[in-house]
Amino acid sequence: MLVSFGRNAVGSTINENSIAGYQIHAVNAAGMSLGNVGNVLRKNFGASTCCDSAAYKVTVSVDTIPAGMAGFKIVPYQMFAAKAFTIAPFGTVIMGFVDYAAGAANIVTATMELKDMTQADAISLINNPDYGTIMADAIMAATTDITMEMISMGKATLIEPPATRRLGDRRLAGLYGVNSPYTLILPSGVTFTEASIDAEKLKTTVQTQAGVTVGSVTKGAIAVETVDTAPISGDARPMCGSVLFSFVVLAIARMIM
């Protein structure tokens, strides 16, 4: 599902100076948060004060949606001591969905393995609150014609050295890695294969944005499923005390039905 929303505003003025980004929370029918299902870093818009209602786009994987979810809440967050803190109760709740596109789409599922990392670097990347954005940026940098709204990152897991290996601490140090699953939602006419990803560009982007060292990238097998979409609709309502503009949610219907 593609979640699209505008920039933070204080009163009638666009102001993102005090925030690091936005979290997308799944909420129940009462608007209560059921958990964070996506993040996006604050963008640099320069001196622009435009109130574009689709300034940010985040794809939320259906695998992360909890039972009882009735909508989304967009919550700004700040960073302190490398930890994310939400600015509660600010946020906008979106109940229901507006169809993103009608017709056929290709759902691509695959996994990448970031390898030859130290244990500290691998864990740091997995626990990075902006992991999803970092990996999505890396995929965009390493491919052609893939945009942020097409990408949904799954849950990363740690790759550990085989238990049977009896190596010293120094030799074990570089045998860790990150298993990074992802899903792409592509127009039916777009093809995507393992060769579509430039592993070196992906590695470089991850290292630059996450501040970790990645020795190599292994591209896993790719599965493609073609699905049809059907229109659905919904609405958005701000929470009490919200300083955010209204948002619009866009979704591929087949994925949530």
C-alpha positions as CSV (number, residue, x, y, z in Angstrom):
1,M,0.0,0.0,0.0
2,L,1.2,3.5,-0.9
3,V,0.8,6.1,1.8
4,S,1.1,9.7,0.5
5,F,1.1,12.8,2.7
6,G,2.2,16.4,3.0
7,R,4.8,18.3,5.1
8,N,4.5,19.3,8.8
9,A,3.0,22.7,9.4
10,V,2.9,24.9,12.5
11,G,-0.3,26.9,12.2
12,S,-0.5,27.9,8.5
13,T,3.3,27.8,7.9
14,I,5.3,24.8,6.7
15,N,7.9,24.0,9.4
16,E,9.9,20.8,9.6
17,N,12.9,22.2,11.4
18,S,12.4,20.4,14.7
19,I,11.6,16.9,13.2
20,A,13.8,14.1,11.8
21,G,11.1,12.4,9.8
22,Y,7.7,10.7,10.0
23,Q,6.4,7.4,11.3
24,I,3.4,5.6,9.8
25,H,1.4,3.9,12.5
26,A,-1.4,1.4,12.0
27,V,-4.4,2.4,14.0
28,N,-7.7,0.7,15.0
29,A,-11.2,2.0,14.5
30,A,-10.8,4.3,17.6
31,G,-7.6,5.8,16.2
32,M,-5.3,4.1,18.7
33,S,-1.9,3.1,17.5
34,L,-1.3,-0.7,16.9
35,G,2.4,-0.2,15.9
36,N,4.8,1.5,13.6
37,V,4.6,0.1,10.0
38,G,6.9,2.5,8.2
39,N,9.3,5.4,8.4
40,V,10.5,8.2,6.1
41,L,13.2,10.7,6.7
42,R,12.6,14.4,6.4
43,K,13.4,15.7,2.9
44,N,15.3,18.8,2.0
45,F,12.9,21.1,0.1
46,G,15.2,24.1,0.3
47,A,13.3,27.3,0.7
48,S,10.1,25.9,-0.7
49,T,7.0,26.5,1.4
50,C,4.7,24.6,-1.0
51,C,1.9,22.6,0.7
52,D,2.1,19.6,-1.6
53,S,-0.2,17.0,-0.1
54,A,1.9,14.2,-1.7
55,A,5.3,15.5,-0.7
56,Y,6.1,12.2,1.0
57,K,5.3,8.7,-0.3
58,V,5.9,5.5,1.7
59,T,5.0,2.0,0.6
60,V,3.7,-0.1,3.5
61,S,4.0,-3.9,3.2
62,V,0.9,-5.9,3.9
63,D,3.1,-8.3,5.9
64,T,3.5,-5.6,8.6
65,I,-0.2,-4.7,9.0
66,P,-1.5,-5.9,12.4
67,A,-4.9,-7.5,13.0
68,G,-7.7,-4.9,13.7
69,M,-6.1,-2.1,11.6
70,A,-8.7,0.3,10.3
71,G,-6.4,3.1,9.0
72,F,-3.1,4.9,9.4
73,K,-1.7,7.7,11.6
74,I,1.2,9.9,10.4
75,V,3.4,10.9,13.3
76,P,6.4,13.2,13.2
77,Y,9.5,12.1,15.2
78,Q,12.7,13.5,16.6
79,M,16.1,11.9,17.1
80,F,18.0,12.0,20.5
81,A,21.0,9.8,21.2
82,A,20.4,7.8,18.1
83,K,16.9,6.9,19.2
84,A,13.6,8.0,17.6
85,F,11.0,9.8,19.8
86,T,7.5,10.5,18.5
87,I,5.8,13.8,19.1
88,A,2.6,12.5,20.6
89,P,-0.3,13.2,20.3
90,F,0.4,15.0,17.1
91,G,-0.6,13.2,13.9
92,T,-3.3,12.7,11.3
93,V,-5.4,9.6,11.3
94,I,-6.5,8.3,7.9
95,M,-9.5,5.9,7.9
96,G,-10.0,3.8,4.8
97,F,-8.2,4.0,1.5
98,V,-8.2,5.7,-1.8
99,D,-7.3,3.5,-4.8
100,Y,-3.8,4.1,-6.2
101,A,-4.3,2.5,-9.6
102,A,-6.7,0.3,-11.4
103,G,-5.6,-2.5,-13.7
104,A,-2.8,-5.0,-13.5
105,A,0.5,-4.8,-11.5
106,N,3.5,-6.9,-11.1
107,I,4.3,-7.8,-7.5
108,V,8.1,-8.6,-7.2
109,T,9.4,-10.3,-4.0
110,A,13.0,-10.9,-3.4
111,T,15.8,-10.8,-0.8
112,M,19.2,-9.3,-0.8
113,E,22.0,-10.4,1.5
114,L,24.5,-7.7,2.7
115,K,27.5,-9.7,3.7
116,D,31.1,-9.6,5.1
117,M,30.1,-7.2,7.8
118,T,31.1,-7.0,11.4
119,Q,28.5,-8.0,14.0
120,A,28.3,-4.4,15.2
121,D,27.7,-3.0,11.8
122,A,25.1,-5.6,10.9
123,I,23.1,-5.0,14.1
124,S,23.5,-1.2,13.7
125,L,21.9,-1.3,10.2
126,I,19.0,-3.6,11.4
127,N,18.2,-1.4,14.4
128,N,18.6,1.9,12.4
129,P,15.1,3.6,12.7
130,D,15.6,4.7,9.1
131,Y,16.5,1.2,7.8
132,G,13.5,1.1,5.4
133,T,14.3,4.5,3.9
134,I,18.0,3.7,3.6
135,M,17.4,0.4,1.8
136,A,14.8,2.0,-0.5
137,D,17.2,4.8,-1.4
138,A,19.8,2.1,-2.1
139,I,17.5,0.2,-4.4
140,M,16.6,3.4,-6.3
141,A,20.3,4.2,-6.7
142,A,21.1,0.7,-8.0
143,T,18.2,0.4,-10.5
144,T,16.6,2.3,-13.3
145,D,13.0,3.7,-13.2
146,I,12.3,2.3,-9.7
147,T,10.8,5.0,-7.4
148,M,10.2,5.2,-3.7
149,E,6.5,4.5,-3.9
150,M,7.2,1.2,-5.6
151,I,9.4,-0.1,-2.8
152,S,8.3,-1.9,0.4
153,M,11.1,-3.2,2.7
154,G,10.4,-6.3,4.8
155,K,11.8,-7.1,8.2
156,A,15.6,-7.4,8.2
157,T,17.3,-10.3,10.0
158,L,20.9,-10.9,11.2
159,I,23.1,-13.3,9.2
160,E,25.4,-15.1,11.7
161,P,28.5,-17.3,11.1
162,P,27.7,-21.0,10.8
163,A,27.7,-22.6,14.2
164,T,30.1,-25.3,13.0
165,R,32.8,-22.9,12.1
166,R,35.6,-22.8,14.7
167,L,37.4,-19.6,13.9
168,G,39.1,-17.0,16.1
169,D,37.3,-13.7,16.9
170,R,39.2,-11.8,14.2
171,R,38.2,-14.2,11.5
172,L,34.6,-14.3,12.7
173,A,34.3,-10.6,12.8
174,G,33.6,-10.2,9.1
175,L,31.2,-13.1,8.7
176,Y,28.1,-11.3,9.7
177,G,25.5,-9.7,7.5
178,V,21.9,-8.6,7.0
179,N,19.1,-10.5,5.2
180,S,17.1,-7.8,3.6
181,P,13.7,-8.8,2.0
182,Y,11.8,-6.4,-0.2
183,T,8.7,-6.1,-2.4
184,L,8.3,-4.0,-5.5
185,I,4.9,-3.0,-6.9
186,L,5.5,-2.3,-10.6
187,P,3.2,-1.4,-13.6
188,S,2.4,-4.5,-15.6
189,G,4.7,-3.4,-18.4
190,V,7.8,-3.1,-16.3
191,T,10.1,-6.1,-16.0
192,F,12.6,-6.7,-13.1
193,T,15.3,-9.3,-12.8
194,E,18.4,-9.9,-10.7
195,A,20.4,-8.1,-13.4
196,S,18.3,-5.0,-12.8
197,I,20.2,-4.2,-9.6
198,D,23.7,-2.8,-9.6
199,A,25.2,-4.4,-6.4
200,E,28.1,-2.0,-6.2
201,K,25.9,1.1,-6.3
202,L,23.5,-0.5,-3.7
203,K,26.4,-1.3,-1.4
204,T,27.9,2.2,-1.7
205,T,24.5,3.9,-0.9
206,V,24.0,1.7,2.2
207,Q,27.5,2.4,3.5
208,T,27.1,6.2,2.9
209,Q,23.7,6.6,4.5
210,A,24.0,4.1,7.3
211,G,27.7,4.6,8.2
212,V,28.5,0.9,8.1
213,T,30.8,-1.2,6.0
214,V,29.4,-3.8,3.7
215,G,31.8,-6.3,2.0
216,S,29.5,-7.7,-0.7
217,V,25.9,-8.0,-1.8
218,T,24.2,-11.2,-2.9
219,K,21.1,-10.9,-4.9
220,G,18.5,-13.6,-4.2
221,A,16.0,-15.2,-6.6
222,I,13.2,-13.0,-7.7
223,A,9.5,-14.0,-7.8
224,V,6.9,-12.1,-9.8
225,E,3.1,-12.3,-9.5
226,T,0.7,-10.3,-11.6
227,V,-2.4,-9.1,-9.8
228,D,-5.5,-7.1,-10.7
229,T,-6.6,-4.1,-8.7
230,A,-10.1,-2.8,-7.9
231,P,-11.2,0.6,-6.6
232,I,-11.7,1.3,-2.9
233,S,-12.1,4.5,-1.0
234,G,-11.8,6.2,2.4
235,D,-11.2,9.5,4.2
236,A,-8.7,11.3,6.5
237,R,-9.3,13.1,9.8
238,P,-6.8,15.0,11.9
239,M,-6.1,14.1,15.5
240,C,-6.8,16.7,18.2
241,G,-3.8,19.0,18.5
242,S,-2.5,18.0,15.1
243,V,-0.1,20.4,13.4
244,L,-0.1,18.3,10.2
245,F,-1.8,18.9,6.9
246,S,-4.4,16.4,5.7
247,F,-3.1,13.3,4.0
248,V,-4.2,11.0,1.3
249,V,-3.7,7.3,1.4
250,L,-3.2,5.4,-1.9
251,A,-3.3,1.6,-2.0
252,I,-3.4,-1.3,-4.4
253,A,-6.7,-2.8,-3.4
254,R,-5.8,-6.5,-4.1
255,M,-3.1,-6.3,-1.5
256,I,-5.4,-5.5,1.4
257,M,-8.5,-7.5,0.4
